[in-house]
Amino acid sequence: MKSHLPAVLTLIFGLVVMAGLLYLGALAQNWVAPLCFIGVAVVFHTWMVQLVRLLRPKWGEGDKDDDRPIFPG
């Protein structure tokens, strides 16, 4: 059985980074706040992709060799 520890640690690290960026965005003024919120959006997107990759085998929708995109367009 494959260990999911790196994926789980990446998800936890992503949550910490998002919380930190939201905190900095709330405290920031002028042009720094929008950059923090854009950073949160980018981290959230990659965090969600990682979450879907972690949960996809449990949903029974194929294996890792599948060439279909994660988010259908």
PyRosetta script that sets phi, psi and omega in degrees:
from pyrosetta import init, pose_from_sequence

init()
pose = pose_from_sequence("MKSHLPAVLTLIFGLVVMAGLLYLGALAQNWVAPLCFIGVAVVFHTWMVQLVRLLRPKWGEGDKDDDRPIFPG")
pose.set_psi(1, 137.4)
pose.set_omega(1, -176.6)
pose.set_phi(2, -80.1)
pose.set_psi(2, 140.3)
pose.set_omega(2, 179.1)
pose.set_phi(3, -79.1)
pose.set_psi(3, 134.1)
pose.set_omega(3, 179.7)
pose.set_phi(4, -101.2)
pose.set_psi(4, 10.2)
pose.set_omega(4, -176.3)
pose.set_phi(5, -59.8)
pose.set_psi(5, -45.1)
pose.set_omega(5, 179.2)
pose.set_phi(6, -61.7)
pose.set_psi(6, -39.3)
pose.set_omega(6, 179.6)
pose.set_phi(7, -66.9)
pose.set_psi(7, -40.7)
pose.set_omega(7, 179.4)
pose.set_phi(8, -67.1)
pose.set_psi(8, -41.1)
pose.set_omega(8, 177.4)
pose.set_phi(9, -65.1)
pose.set_psi(9, -36.8)
pose.set_omega(9, 176.3)
pose.set_phi(10, -63.8)
pose.set_psi(10, -40.8)
pose.set_omega(10, 178.1)
pose.set_phi(11, -64.8)
pose.set_psi(11, -41.8)
pose.set_omega(11, 179.0)
pose.set_phi(12, -66.1)
pose.set_psi(12, -42.7)
pose.set_omega(12, 177.7)
pose.set_phi(13, -62.0)
pose.set_psi(13, -39.3)
pose.set_omega(13, 177.2)
pose.set_phi(14, -62.4)
pose.set_psi(14, -39.9)
pose.set_omega(14, 177.6)
pose.set_phi(15, -64.3)
pose.set_psi(15, -40.3)
pose.set_omega(15, 178.9)
pose.set_phi(16, -65.3)
pose.set_psi(16, -42.6)
pose.set_omega(16, 179.4)
pose.set_phi(17, -64.8)
pose.set_psi(17, -42.6)
pose.set_omega(17, 178.7)
pose.set_phi(18, -62.9)
pose.set_psi(18, -42.2)
pose.set_omega(18, 178.6)
pose.set_phi(19, -62.8)
pose.set_psi(19, -42.5)
pose.set_omega(19, 178.4)
pose.set_phi(20, -63.8)
pose.set_psi(20, -42.8)
pose.set_omega(20, 178.5)
pose.set_phi(21, -66.3)
pose.set_psi(21, -38.2)
pose.set_omega(21, 176.4)
pose.set_phi(22, -64.1)
pose.set_psi(22, -40.1)
pose.set_omega(22, 178.2)
pose.set_phi(23, -64.3)
pose.set_psi(23, -46.3)
pose.set_omega(23, 177.9)
pose.set_phi(24, -63.9)
pose.set_psi(24, -37.8)
pose.set_omega(24, 178.1)
pose.set_phi(25, -65.9)
pose.set_psi(25, -33.6)
pose.set_omega(25, 178.5)
pose.set_phi(26, -72.4)
pose.set_psi(26, -32.9)
pose.set_omega(26, -179.7)
pose.set_phi(27, -85.5)
pose.set_psi(27, -21.7)
pose.set_omega(27, -171.9)
pose.set_phi(28, -77.0)
pose.set_psi(28, 161.6)
pose.set_omega(28, 176.7)
pose.set_phi(29, -128.5)
pose.set_psi(29, 163.2)
pose.set_omega(29, 176.3)
pose.set_phi(30, 61.7)
pose.set_psi(30, -128.1)
pose.set_omega(30, -170.1)
pose.set_phi(31, -84.6)
pose.set_psi(31, -9.2)
pose.set_omega(31, -177.1)
pose.set_phi(32, -75.8)
pose.set_psi(32, -36.9)
pose.set_omega(32, -177.5)
pose.set_phi(33, -61.0)
pose.set_psi(33, -48.0)
pose.set_omega(33, 178.0)
pose.set_phi(34, -61.4)
pose.set_psi(34, -34.6)
pose.set_omega(34, 177.5)
pose.set_phi(35, -65.0)
pose.set_psi(35, -38.6)
pose.set_omega(35, 177.7)
pose.set_phi(36, -64.5)
pose.set_psi(36, -41.5)
pose.set_omega(36, -178.8)
pose.set_phi(37, -71.9)
pose.set_psi(37, -33.0)
pose.set_omega(37, 173.6)
pose.set_phi(38, -67.2)
pose.set_psi(38, -39.0)
pose.set_omega(38, 175.5)
pose.set_phi(39, -61.5)
pose.set_psi(39, -38.9)
pose.set_omega(39, 177.1)
pose.set_phi(40, -63.4)
pose.set_psi(40, -40.5)
pose.set_omega(40, 179.7)
pose.set_phi(41, -63.9)
pose.set_psi(41, -41.4)
pose.set_omega(41, 179.4)
pose.set_phi(42, -67.0)
pose.set_psi(42, -45.1)
pose.set_omega(42, 179.7)
pose.set_phi(43, -65.5)
pose.set_psi(43, -38.6)
pose.set_omega(43, 178.8)
pose.set_phi(44, -63.6)
pose.set_psi(44, -40.6)
pose.set_omega(44, 179.7)
pose.set_phi(45, -62.4)
pose.set_psi(45, -48.3)
pose.set_omega(45, 179.8)
pose.set_phi(46, -67.9)
pose.set_psi(46, -32.2)
pose.set_omega(46, 176.6)
pose.set_phi(47, -64.6)
pose.set_psi(47, -42.5)
pose.set_omega(47, -179.6)
pose.set_phi(48, -67.7)
pose.set_psi(48, -38.7)
pose.set_omega(48, 176.2)
pose.set_phi(49, -61.8)
pose.set_psi(49, -43.0)
pose.set_omega(49, 178.3)
pose.set_phi(50, -63.6)
pose.set_psi(50, -39.5)
pose.set_omega(50, 178.4)
pose.set_phi(51, -64.3)
pose.set_psi(51, -42.8)
pose.set_omega(51, 179.4)
pose.set_phi(52, -65.9)
pose.set_psi(52, -40.0)
pose.set_omega(52, 177.6)
pose.set_phi(53, -63.4)
pose.set_psi(53, -34.6)
pose.set_omega(53, 179.4)
pose.set_phi(54, -71.5)
pose.set_psi(54, -38.7)
pose.set_omega(54, -175.3)
pose.set_phi(55, -90.0)
pose.set_psi(55, -15.6)
pose.set_omega(55, -174.0)
pose.set_phi(56, -59.3)
pose.set_psi(56, -44.2)
pose.set_omega(56, 179.0)
pose.set_phi(57, -63.2)
pose.set_psi(57, -28.4)
pose.set_omega(57, 179.7)
pose.set_phi(58, -73.9)
pose.set_psi(58, -22.1)
pose.set_omega(58, 178.0)
pose.set_phi(59, -80.2)
pose.set_psi(59, -14.3)
pose.set_omega(59, 179.3)
pose.set_phi(60, 75.8)
pose.set_psi(60, 29.6)
pose.set_omega(60, -179.3)
pose.set_phi(61, -105.6)
pose.set_psi(61, 55.3)
pose.set_omega(61, 176.6)
pose.set_phi(62, 97.0)
pose.set_psi(62, -177.7)
pose.set_omega(62, -179.0)
pose.set_phi(63, -114.4)
pose.set_psi(63, -173.5)
pose.set_omega(63, -176.5)
pose.set_phi(64, -72.0)
pose.set_psi(64, -18.6)
pose.set_omega(64, -179.0)
pose.set_phi(65, -82.4)
pose.set_psi(65, 1.0)
pose.set_omega(65, -179.3)
pose.set_phi(66, -70.4)
pose.set_psi(66, 134.2)
pose.set_omega(66, -177.8)
pose.set_phi(67, -90.5)
pose.set_psi(67, -0.2)
pose.set_omega(67, -179.8)
pose.set_phi(68, -69.4)
pose.set_psi(68, 146.4)
pose.set_omega(68, 177.3)
pose.set_phi(69, -67.9)
pose.set_psi(69, 154.5)
pose.set_omega(69, -178.8)
pose.set_phi(70, -67.3)
pose.set_psi(70, -46.4)
pose.set_omega(70, 179.1)
pose.set_phi(71, -106.1)
pose.set_psi(71, 110.5)
pose.set_omega(71, -178.6)
pose.set_phi(72, -63.7)
pose.set_psi(72, 144.1)
pose.set_omega(72, -175.4)
pose.set_phi(73, -102.9)
pose.dump_pdb("model.pdb")
